[in-house]
Amino acid sequence: MAQISWTEEAERWLSDIFEYIAQENPDAALRTVQGIYERVQVLTEFPHIGQRYSPSTRAVRLLLYGHYRIAYLVKPNGNLDILGVFHGALDLSKYQL
């Protein structure tokens, strides 16, 4: 079973998402963040379920949750690093994944 680690940057992205949504609806913000965390848990059993992010030269994959893309790295030992959580409208090519 793969172990999941969240990078500081990914945690910042998640915090920013929460704060943005919470301005209008704190309950929706909490549901969104909890949903993202729950969606990531599927990776412990199925680490390659996400689509390969082809512009990256590393083993980066994208897992979808609603309007969000969860970028993660499959490390050689089979464990995972969550790199970021991005809204679907963002151009990922601007970020180094």
N, C-alpha and C positions, 0 to 999 in steps of 0.2 A: 504494500500500500504506500503510495507516494505521500511525502510530507510537503506541506504548503507553507511557504514563508512570504510575507508581504513586505515589499521594499518600502522604505520611507516615502519615496515618491508616490507609490500606489496608495499608501495611507493618506497622503496629502490630497490626492485626487478624490478619494472617497469622502474625505472631510469637506472638501470644497463642494462636492455634489450635495452632501447633506445640507450644508449651510445655504446653498442656493435654493434648494427646494423648500427648506424650512422657513424661509422668508414669507412664503405664501401658505404653506401647509406643513407644520411640523410632523403630523402623523404620517403623511405621505413620504416625507423625508426619511423617517424611521423605517417605514415599510420598504422603501427603495434600497436603503443600505443593508437591511436584513436580507432582502431578496438577493442582492449581489453576493453577500457572504454565503448564503445557502447555495446559490448556483455554483460558486467556486468549489464547494465541498464535493461535487460530483467528480472533480479532478483527482481526488484521492484514489478512486477506483478506476477511472478512465482518463488518464492524463493526456491522451492524444485525441480526445474528442473534439477539441477546437480546431478550426480551420488554420492551416499553416499560413503564416504571414510571409508571403514570398519575397517582398523587398528586403527582408532581413536575411543576413548571412548566418544568423544564429537559429537555434531551434525555437523560434518564437511562434506562438499560436494565439488565436483570438477565439474567445468564448463569448457568445452573445447572451445578454440578459436585457430584454425589453429594448430600449433605445441605446443601450450601452454595450461597449465592446471591452472585454476584460483581456488585456494583453498579459501573457505569461510565458515564461521560459522553462522548457523542459531541460533540466541539467543532465549531464552524463550519468549521474548516479540514480536517475529516475525521479528525483525530487523536483519541486517546482518553485519558482519565484514569480509572484504576481508583480508585474512591472508597472501597471497602470490601469485605470478604469476611465474610458473615454466615451463621451457622447458620440453617437453615430454620425453626427454632422461634422465632427472635427476631421481635419485632414491629417491622417496619421503619418504621412510622409514628412511632416515638420518635426516629428519626434524621433529620437534615436532609439529604435527598438531592435 
